[in-house]
């Protein structure tokens, strides 16, 4: 006898949508079947409401938790509570904005100690690639980090400096040698230096300060370095569709390049950003609606692999809301709790189904981070599940968001899709802190 069978009219599986049941035992999925009579006998049977869909839990591979060191920005307790409320069952923590940054095994141990017993969902970790730490990569890789994050221009925090071209090549050679993955914030500082400086409350001025060419130039440099080193490389938070041609050419050449974008680049545009509304500031920036259309096309064509939040919170004061100065405000959008409904609201309006959304937000990030038990409703996978009401609407109230500093550009928006319940390892998340700390490749 197994523990649980969930019966649902709609289940999103790797093969598509079906009806039937999901059998769960010891926190894992042991069977998925359309014929309920073929499933093992269970101690409990749970019927998913007919207006809901059973989805695999979202895997958000781009989350800045900031603890230890900047826990007033965000911490593991608040970030993972927000994740759970939004149907995210696994987050992967970025190596910067915490102090110390995750650039050596001691810093990784400090990060894991801070996270232990605080997490409502499972957590894995990226490490950092900064000048002078390439000799730490092998030990970090052995400790189970999912890959290495670098910046190609200043990150915004002094303790996480960028790689120059020589440093990038050194890092990529070392990462390739250990079979790792490099992920890169790809904007070119020289292009930005040649653009008008960001200052004041006009969003148009901020947008002009980070032109599409900054992304294209940096991505072309990354691709050249990939060709030289063979390093598996991932571009984070692609904002500009102008770089898609270079990405397509690299893929055609067989280079191991993957790409993500974010909900805000797909669903917001410069036309909806009021002057002084620094809650919309992120780097690279939100661009125009035609650009967003091209990103959606690239997702459909398989040129962009993942949609992740880039949850990048800060204190309310750092957003400079009183002055509305885009030059001085911290750049980042905190949206881990809202990513699924934000994306689903826009996807369904474009005729895109939940099977595609699940692939982009669950399966692909799990594959990127080499977490084999995540991202799918399939035998052998963790029973991380969302009971999702795809037709239910709600209005975003910042006061009801669980991340530490409840500021969001989606305030007041009406979104479609409500997470009725989130399951982790075969049981509903009930406020307890039973999330695990994950290692790359561990079942």
Number of C-alpha atoms within 10 A of each C-alpha: 8 15 17 23 27 20 23 22 18 19 27 21 20 16 9 11 16 16 19 18 28 27 26 26 18 14 18 20 24 21 19 24 16 16 10 16 10 11 18 17 14 15 10 11 15 12 12 19 16 11 14 22 22 28 27 32 29 33 34 29 31 24 26 28 31 27 25 22 16 16 19 14 21 26 25 27 23 20 28 30 26 23 30 32 21 27 32 32 31 31 30 24 26 25 27 26 27 24 18 21 24 28 24 20 19 12 19 22 13 16 25 18 13 17 21 16 16 20 25 27 30 23 25 21 27 29 29 28 31 23 17 12 13 20 11 16 24 17 12 23 22 12 14 18 28 26 26 28 24 24 21 23 18 15 16 13 11 10 14 24 19 20 20 14 13 11 18 24 19 17 26 26 19 19 25 17 13 13 13 20 25 25 22 22 23 25 25 23 17 12 18 20 12 12 14 14 14 20 16 17 20 19 27 16 17 21 21 16 22 24 21 22 16 23 25 24 18 22 24 16 17 24 22 14 20 22 15 12 18 18 27 19 27 23 20 22 25 26 24 24 21 16 19 19 12 15 23 16 12 18 15 9 10 10 17 16 24 20 22 26 24 24 23 26 26 24 17 20 18 16 12 11 18 15 17 19 20 30 25 27 24 20 17 23 26 26 23 17 17 10 18 21 15 16 24 22 14 16 19 14 10 14 20 23 22 30 32 29 28 27 25 22 31 26 17 16 11 14 24 19 16 10 14 21 23 29 20 16 21 23 21 22 24 28 30 32 24 25 26 27 24 22 22 23 20 18 18 15 9 11 8 15 13 19 16 17 21 25 23 25 28 27 25 24 27 25 16 20 24 18 22 18 21 27 32 28 28 23 16 17 22 26 30 32 25 26 24 24 20 18 14 14 14 13 12 17 15 16 11 9 23 20 27 22 19 18 22 20 19 20 14 12 12 15 21 20 21 23 23 15 20 28 22 26 23 22 17 16 21 13 10 13 17 17 21 18 19 20 19 19 14 10 12
